[in-house]
Amino acid sequence: MIRAVVALEGPPGSGKSTVGRLVAKRLGLEYRSVGEEFRAEARRRGLDLDAFGRYAEEHPEVDRELDRAMEAYARPGFLLDGRVQGELCRRRGVPVVTVEVTADEQERARRVAGRDHQSPAEALRALRRREESERLRFDRYYGIDLDLVEADLVVDSSSRSPEQVADEIVAFLEPPPEGAGA
């Protein structure tokens, strides 16, 4: 068993949620996603992601409540999918292994366009607005500069399948078999 929280980080459209579910299933971890909770809350309020992001910029309780809810799962046996979950665990002294899934901006826009039924140009604009909103909020609310957050493993998913990315992450996270390397 992995003796730390696994925090999966990365920008929107990088594939972290798809990969996170695969990794969690393969390693027998429970999966929780801040992004899914954020989208669900936006729907409950009748807002799209862009509008809800702007709302969250003026209402810190949105992010703080979501992050507090995720804190309840910050223990071994869980994979937490969220932009700053690893850093928040570190600050609380919770053992954490952070993995960042990245992809180039055009690929991320292509993926989001397909998921959200938009043109790639619309998706790119939405990605940039969302990233700027997150940057602003996480810096303002937590003093976290997303450009300075370091991960234990960084995996570029731009030209790889979710299964290939998950394979690399699982290989990194799985403890070696007993007696290996001795």
LUMVEX-194328 format. One line per 3 residues: number of its first residue (from 1); for each residue x, y, z of N, C-alpha, C. Coordinates in pm, 1 decimal, always signed. Each point is the difference from the previous one (the first is absolute). Last residue first. Layout:
BEGIN
NUM) X:Y:Z:X:Y:Z:X:Y:Z; ...
//
This chain:
BEGIN
182) +1783.8:-615.8:-382.1:+88.1:-34.8:+112.0:+119.1:-77.2:-45.0; -395.3:+163.9:-257.3:+111.4:+92.8:+12.4:+95.9:-33.0:+112.9; -470.7:-207.5:+51.3:+49.9:+55.7:-126.0:+114.3:+96.0:+29.1
179) -274.4:-231.5:+335.7:+127.6:-58.8:-40.0:+57.2:+54.8:-128.7; -513.0:+68.3:+65.8:+89.9:-39.6:+109.9:+125.4:-66.1:-55.2; -240.7:+332.6:-334.1:-31.8:-125.0:+69.3:+101.8:-29.1:+110.0
176) -91.5:+512.3:-126.5:+63.2:-116.9:-62.2:-38.7:-126.9:+77.8; -341.5:+411.9:-17.1:+123.2:-38.1:+69.9:+61.2:-121.2:-69.5; -302.3:+371.8:-252.5:-2.3:-133.5:+59.7:+130.1:-28.7:+72.6
173) -75.7:+412.6:-252.2:-62.2:-7.5:+132.2:+8.3:-136.2:+66.8; +169.2:+97.5:-449.8:+65.9:+90.5:+94.1:-51.4:-21.0:+143.0; -203.8:-235.4:-353.9:+137.0:-50.2:+17.5:+76.4:+86.0:+101.2
170) -428.3:+144.9:-126.2:-8.3:-119.9:+84.9:+139.9:-55.1:+25.4; -31.9:+357.4:-300.7:-28.6:+43.8:+137.2:-4.8:-119.2:+94.6; +54.2:-82.0:-461.8:+119.0:+66.0:+54.3:-21.1:+41.0:+145.5
167) -367.2:-188.7:-232.7:+106.5:-100.0:+18.3:+123.0:+63.7:+64.4; -355.2:+282.4:-130.5:-28.9:-72.4:+124.0:+107.6:-104.2:+28.0; +23.4:+224.9:-407.2:+31.9:+93.3:+109.4:-22.2:-69.4:+133.6
164) -125.0:-239.3:-380.1:+145.8:+13.8:+4.2:+42.6:+92.3:+114.4; -461.4:-48.2:-82.2:+54.7:-124.5:+53.5:+152.7:+7.0:+10.9; -241.0:+357.1:-206.6:-17.2:-1.9:+146.4:+60.9:-125.4:+62.9
161) +223.6:+150.3:-452.7:-134.2:-41.3:+41.1:-10.8:+8.0:+152.2; +329.6:+324.2:-290.0:-7.6:-134.2:+58.6:-142.7:-30.5:+39.9; +218.5:+421.1:-157.5:-6.5:-95.3:-110.4:-6.2:-144.1:+49.6
158) -21.5:+377.5:+311.0:-35.3:+59.4:-129.2:-19.5:-102.9:-111.2; +116.4:-13.5:+499.5:-99.5:-85.9:-64.2:-34.0:+44.0:-141.9; +415.3:+30.5:+397.0:-62.7:+72.6:-110.3:-91.6:-96.5:-75.3
155) +193.8:+17.8:+527.6:-24.3:-84.3:-117.2:-72.1:+83.2:-104.9; +300.6:+28.3:+499.8:-71.8:+76.0:-102.9:-9.9:-89.3:-122.8; +103.3:-48.6:+569.3:+6.0:-57.5:-134.1:-80.9:+89.6:-92.0
152) +60.1:+141.7:+434.5:+96.6:-109.5:+10.8:+21.4:-68.6:-135.0; -142.4:+527.6:+35.1:-55.9:-134.1:+16.7:+113.5:-101.8:+13.1; -76.2:+567.1:+92.1:+79.6:-108.4:-56.7:-63.6:-134.1:+32.5
149) -134.2:+558.5:-47.5:-32.4:-126.3:+65.2:+76.5:-111.6:-70.8; -8.9:+467.7:-138.9:+108.9:-40.8:+88.2:-25.1:-132.0:+72.0; -311.3:+229.3:-299.4:+122.6:-18.8:-77.4:+115.7:-51.5:+85.5
146) -428.9:+118.9:+186.7:-5.6:-126.9:-72.6:+125.8:-26.7:-82.1; -59.7:+273.6:+459.3:+29.2:+35.6:-139.0:+7.3:-131.4:-77.4; -235.4:+144.4:+489.1:+60.8:-103.8:-82.5:+14.1:+52.1:-142.2
143) -216.5:+191.6:+415.3:+137.9:+37.2:-23.8:+75.2:-104.4:-80.5; -481.0:+11.5:+131.1:+94.3:-89.7:+65.8:+146.0:+42.4:-12.4; -389.5:+251.0:-178.6:-55.2:-71.4:+115.4:+102.0:-79.7:+78.3
140) +121.3:+254.9:-400.3:-68.4:+88.9:+95.8:-42.3:-75.0:+126.2; +192.6:-245.4:-358.3:+98.2:+93.7:+53.5:-63.6:+85.1:+109.8; -277.9:-290.3:-231.6:+91.6:-76.9:+84.0:+109.7:+87.4:+58.4
137) -318.5:+199.2:-301.3:-61.9:-48.3:+123.7:+100.7:-71.3:+89.8; +144.5:+151.5:-429.9:-37.9:+112.3:+85.5:-52.8:-49.7:+134.4; +88.0:-323.5:-328.1:+125.1:+64.8:+42.6:-27.6:+111.0:+99.9
134) -369.7:-201.5:-210.1:+60.1:-87.4:+101.3:+128.2:+60.2:+55.0; -207.0:+226.9:-355.2:-83.5:+6.5:+120.0:+60.0:-85.1:+111.8; +203.1:-24.2:-419.6:+26.6:+130.3:+61.8:-80.6:+15.8:+128.4
131) -78.1:-384.7:-258.0:+133.6:-3.5:+60.4:+33.9:+131.2:+69.5; -401.9:-23.7:-242.3:-5.6:-85.1:+119.7:+135.1:-4.1:+70.3; -29.2:+227.5:-411.7:-74.4:+72.8:+105.0:-2.1:-80.8:+129.3
128) +189.9:-208.1:-375.2:+83.9:+111.2:+46.0:-69.1:+79.7:+108.6; -242.6:-347.3:-205.8:+112.8:-52.9:+77.9:+84.3:+112.2:+57.8; -345.7:+117.0:-299.0:-53.5:-41.0:+130.4:+110.6:-55.1:+89.9
125) +112.0:+109.5:-444.6:-32.0:+121.8:+76.0:-50.2:-34.9:+140.0; +73.0:-359.1:-288.9:+126.9:+63.1:+35.7:-23.8:+127.0:+80.6; -373.8:-222.5:-180.4:+57.3:-75.5:+111.0:+130.9:+61.7:+46.3
122) -206.0:+175.7:-382.5:-78.5:+33.2:+120.5:+59.0:-68.9:+122.3; +192.5:-108.6:-411.1:+30.6:+139.7:+34.1:-76.6:+43.0:+124.6; -82.7:-434.0:-183.3:+131.0:+8.6:+66.3:+35.7:+144.1:+39.8
119) -514.1:-115.8:-17.3:+106.1:+3.3:-99.8:+133.1:+3.7:+75.4; -393.1:-245.1:+249.5:+35.3:+135.2:-43.1:+95.6:-9.6:-117.8; -200.4:-342.1:+338.4:-72.9:+28.8:-124.2:+16.3:+145.8:-42.7
116) +212.1:-250.2:+376.3:-100.9:+102.6:+26.5:-76.9:+43.5:-123.9; +345.9:-342.5:-14.8:-76.3:-28.8:+122.2:-116.7:+96.0:+18.1; +306.1:+66.3:-361.7:-76.2:-123.5:-16.7:-88.8:-30.3:+119.3
113) +289.5:+367.5:+28.6:-99.2:+26.0:-105.1:-87.5:-123.0:-21.0; +370.4:-37.1:+285.6:-110.6:+70.8:+64.5:-110.1:+29.1:-101.5; +395.3:-195.1:-164.2:-70.3:-92.5:+89.9:-122.2:+65.5:+63.3
110) +283.8:+266.7:-266.5:-67.8:-99.3:-83.2:-81.9:-95.5:+86.4; +277.1:+310.5:+217.8:-117.4:+66.2:-58.4:-79.1:-98.3:-87.1; +407.4:-149.3:+176.8:-98.0:+16.3:+108.6:-127.6:+64.6:-53.6
107) +358.6:-34.3:-293.4:-57.5:-132.1:+26.1:-104.7:+8.4:+110.6; +243.3:+388.9:-95.5:-87.4:-33.9:-113.6:-66.8:-135.6:+19.8; +323.7:+148.5:+323.0:-124.4:+77.3:+4.0:-96.0:-36.5:-114.1
104) +346.8:-365.8:+193.9:+12.4:+131.4:-62.0:-138.8:+63.3:-14.8; +92.2:-320.2:+409.7:-18.2:-17.3:-144.6:+13.0:+138.3:-61.3; +64.8:-300.5:+513.1:+1.7:+119.5:-84.6:-35.5:-39.3:-143.1
101) -12.5:-177.8:+550.4:-25.8:-40.6:-137.9:-10.0:+128.1:-81.5; +230.4:-136.8:+500.8:-58.1:+100.0:-88.8:-14.5:-59.7:-139.5; +42.8:-175.4:+540.9:+23.8:-33.1:-140.0:-69.0:+107.4:-82.8
98) +167.5:-103.0:+550.2:-68.0:+79.4:-101.5:+44.9:-40.9:-139.3; -44.7:-194.7:+533.5:+78.4:-16.2:-120.8:-76.2:+76.0:-107.6; -0.1:+25.6:+574.1:-62.4:+7.0:-131.8:+103.7:-25.1:-108.2
95) -125.4:+38.8:+578.8:+88.2:-61.9:-99.3:-71.4:-6.7:-135.7; -107.6:+380.4:+361.7:-52.0:-128.8:-43.8:+96.6:-59.2:-102.9; +3.3:+444.0:+234.9:+86.8:-106.6:+48.9:-48.4:-139.0:-36.0
92) -175.1:+444.7:-127.3:-62.1:-58.5:+119.3:+84.2:-113.4:+58.2; +133.6:+221.8:-399.4:-12.9:+105.3:+101.9:-61.3:-52.3:+129.2; +28.8:-287.5:-379.2:+133.0:+30.1:+55.0:-9.4:+100.8:+114.2
89) -394.9:-89.8:-241.5:+37.8:-112.2:+86.8:+135.2:+27.4:+65.6; -142.2:+306.1:-320.9:-80.4:+14.0:+122.1:+30.0:-114.5:+96.6; +202.7:-15.7:-423.2:+57.4:+108.4:+80.4:-78.0:+18.2:+130.2
86) -170.2:-312.4:-309.6:+130.1:-43.4:+51.6:+61.9:+104.2:+90.9; -403.4:+104.2:-229.9:-19.1:-93.7:+111.2:+131.5:-47.0:+59.2; -131.0:+317.6:-378.7:+86.2:+36.6:+113.7:-8.7:-98.3:+117.1
83) -238.1:-57.0:-436.7:+117.3:+81.9:-32.5:+94.8:+23.4:+117.1; -301.6:-450.3:-41.4:-25.6:+142.8:+17.4:+128.4:+79.6:-15.9; -185.5:-524.1:+109.0:+19.8:+67.7:-127.2:-36.9:+146.3:+19.5
80) +144.3:-444.7:+325.0:-69.8:+128.5:-7.3:+40.4:+72.4:-127.0; -7.8:-520.8:+229.3:+61.4:+79.2:-104.8:-85.6:+125.5:-13.7; +68.8:-382.1:+425.4:-75.6:+92.6:-83.9:+89.7:+63.9:-105.5
77) +148.8:-301.6:+345.5:-115.2:-71.4:-54.3:-84.3:+86.9:-91.8; +287.6:+217.2:+401.1:+34.7:-112.0:-87.9:-125.9:-75.7:-42.9; -98.3:+496.6:+112.6:+64.8:-107.2:+75.4:+33.7:-114.1:-96.7
74) -308.4:+434.3:-17.9:+145.8:+13.0:-8.1:+66.7:-100.8:+92.2; -481.6:+112.4:-69.1:+51.8:-117.3:-70.5:+152.3:-1.3:-7.1; -249.0:+358.6:+197.0:-49.5:-119.0:+69.2:+52.9:-128.7:-62.7
71) +80.8:+426.6:-197.6:+89.0:-26.0:+113.7:-43.5:-125.7:+75.8; -263.7:+189.9:-351.8:+104.9:-91.1:-45.8:+95.1:-37.5:+113.8; -334.3:+318.6:+86.8:-63.6:-129.1:-25.1:+104.5:-102.8:-44.5
68) +142.2:+440.9:+49.0:-27.5:-59.5:+132.2:-63.5:-137.8:-16.6; +63.9:+253.1:-388.5:+127.4:-50.4:+50.5:-14.3:-61.1:+139.1; -378.4:+205.4:-195.1:+38.7:-117.2:-78.5:+128.9:-60.6:+53.5
65) -139.7:+400.8:+195.8:-90.7:-109.8:+35.7:+34.2:-127.3:-77.3; +242.2:+392.0:-103.9:+33.8:-47.7:+134.7:-90.6:-114.4:+43.1; -78.2:+222.1:-414.9:+120.1:-84.8:-1.5:+29.9:-56.5:+137.9
62) -368.0:+289.2:-15.5:-20.9:-106.3:-98.6:+119.7:-94.7:+0.6; -0.5:+403.6:+257.8:-60.3:-115.8:+66.1:-22.7:-115.7:-97.4; +159.3:+443.8:-126.8:+101.1:-99.4:+36.5:-58.5:-124.3:+67.1
59) -180.2:+380.7:-339.6:-56.7:-74.7:+112.2:+94.7:-113.0:+39.6; +74.1:+289.9:-375.3:-50.5:+95.9:+98.5:-55.7:-66.7:+125.1; +170.4:-255.4:-365.1:+104.0:+101.7:+20.2:-40.2:+100.5:+106.4
56) -303.8:-334.6:-155.2:+93.5:-48.6:+102.5:+112.9:+98.8:+26.1; -308.2:+90.2:-348.9:-68.3:+9.5:+129.3:+97.1:-39.3:+112.7; +148.4:-61.7:-436.3:-0.9:+143.4:+33.7:-68.4:+22.0:+135.0
53) -6.8:-435.9:-165.1:+137.0:+38.5:+34.3:+7.5:+146.5:+38.9; -404.9:-162.1:-166.0:+20.0:-44.3:+137.9:+141.8:+31.5:+46.5; -112.2:+96.0:-446.3:-75.7:+87.0:+90.5:+22.1:-40.2:+145.9
50) +193.4:-274.3:-328.6:+60.0:+133.1:-5.6:-69.1:+93.5:+99.7; -174.9:-439.1:-61.6:+127.5:+2.4:+73.5:+62.9:+138.3:+4.6; -526.9:-8.2:-43.4:+103.8:-74.1:-71.7:+131.1:+16.5:+78.1
47) -490.1:+9.9:+245.9:+106.2:+78.6:-62.4:+90.4:-89.0:-83.7; -383.3:-95.7:+324.8:-44.2:+40.8:-132.7:+101.1:+84.7:-75.1; +25.0:-234.5:+440.8:-29.4:+143.3:+2.6:-46.2:+53.6:-135.7
44) +126.2:-453.9:+55.2:-103.5:+22.5:+102.7:-41.9:+146.6:+4.5; +362.3:-120.0:-282.1:-129.8:-44.9:-53.5:-112.2:+25.5:+99.1; +436.2:+88.9:+146.7:-37.2:+96.6:-104.5:-137.1:-37.1:-57.7
41) +191.1:-302.6:+298.3:-50.0:+119.0:+70.4:-42.8:+107.6:-99.6; +204.0:-384.7:-171.7:-131.4:-34.5:+54.8:-61.4:+119.8:+72.7; +441.8:+40.8:-160.8:-96.5:-2.2:-110.9:-140.8:-30.9:+50.3
38) +344.4:-22.4:+316.0:-14.7:+139.3:-43.8:-102.8:+8.1:-112.8; +127.3:-426.1:+150.6:-83.7:+67.4:+100.3:-27.8:+144.7:-39.5; +295.7:-245.9:-266.7:-135.4:-53.3:-15.8:-95.3:+66.1:+99.1
35) +453.3:+111.7:+36.4:-57.6:+52.1:-123.0:-141.6:-48.8:-22.9; +257.9:-170.5:+358.8:-46.3:+135.5:+28.7:-68.3:+57.9:-123.7; +50.5:-531.2:+119.6:+39.5:+106.7:-90.4:-60.6:+133.3:+39.8
32) +137.1:-552.1:+169.7:-79.9:+120.3:+27.4:+53.9:+112.8:-86.4; +41.8:-583.7:+85.0:+23.8:+117.6:-83.5:-94.8:+112.4:+40.2; +243.6:-467.9:+232.4:-124.5:+73.5:-20.3:+32.9:+130.1:-70.5
29) +297.1:-460.9:-53.8:-16.3:+124.6:+74.7:-138.9:+57.4:-24.8; +256.7:-402.2:-187.9:-97.3:-21.0:+107.0:-17.6:+122.3:+89.5; +270.7:-61.5:-415.4:+68.3:-8.6:+129.8:-95.4:-20.2:+117.6
26) -154.8:+37.7:-458.5:+110.8:-96.7:-4.6:+65.3:-19.5:+135.9; -343.8:+329.0:-48.6:-53.4:-136.2:-16.6:+112.5:-103.1:+5.5; +120.5:+454.8:+8.1:-69.4:-37.9:+123.5:-51.8:-143.3:-8.7
23) +191.4:+186.3:-387.5:+102.1:-27.2:+102.4:-66.7:-46.9:+129.0; -286.1:+138.9:-347.7:+72.5:-123.0:-36.6:+100.4:-38.9:+107.9; -228.1:+409.5:+47.6:-91.9:-112.4:+21.0:+69.3:-133.3:-31.9
20) +241.0:+394.6:-88.4:-18.4:-21.1:+143.6:-91.3:-117.1:+30.5; +60.9:+150.0:-446.9:+114.5:-77.0:+47.9:-16.1:-31.4:+148.9; -323.3:+277.3:-187.0:-6.1:-130.3:-67.8:+110.4:-90.9:+52.9
17) +10.6:+440.6:+152.4:-115.9:-71.8:+54.5:-12.8:-138.5:-61.2; +344.7:+297.2:-156.6:+24.0:-49.4:+136.2:-118.4:-76.4:+57.7; +99.0:+234.0:-441.8:-34.5:-141.4:+9.7:+10.8:-54.5:+139.6
14) +46.5:+463.6:-187.3:+123.5:-78.9:-7.5:-27.0:-150.0:+4.2; -315.7:+388.5:+39.5:+16.3:-63.8:-128.7:+123.7:-85.9:-13.7; +13.5:+378.1:+368.3:-121.9:-53.1:-60.8:+29.9:-59.8:-137.6
11) +416.2:+3.2:+330.5:-93.7:+97.7:-53.9:-124.7:-66.4:-58.7; +277.5:-221.1:+415.3:+22.9:+33.7:-139.6:-107.4:+93.2:-49.6; +110.1:-407.3:+417.5:-13.1:+141.1:-32.8:+20.8:+20.4:-148.4
8) -88.2:-384.4:+423.9:+16.4:+12.9:-144.1:-33.1:+142.9:-37.9; +149.1:-294.3:+462.0:-62.8:+122.6:-50.8:+33.6:+12.4:-147.7; -11.1:-388.6:+416.5:+46.3:+25.8:-135.7:-77.3:+121.2:-49.0
5) +140.7:-169.8:+516.9:-103.6:+45.5:-91.5:+65.5:+12.5:-137.0; +230.0:-350.5:+314.8:-19.2:+144.6:-10.2:-123.9:+26.3:-84.5; +225.0:-432.3:+63.9:-10.1:+56.3:+134.7:-12.5:+151.5:+0.9
2) -130.7:-448.4:-329.0:+71.3:+127.5:-4.3:-23.8:+70.2:+133.1; -5.4:-541.5:-58.2:-83.4:+119.2:+0.0:+87.8:+125.4:+0.0
//
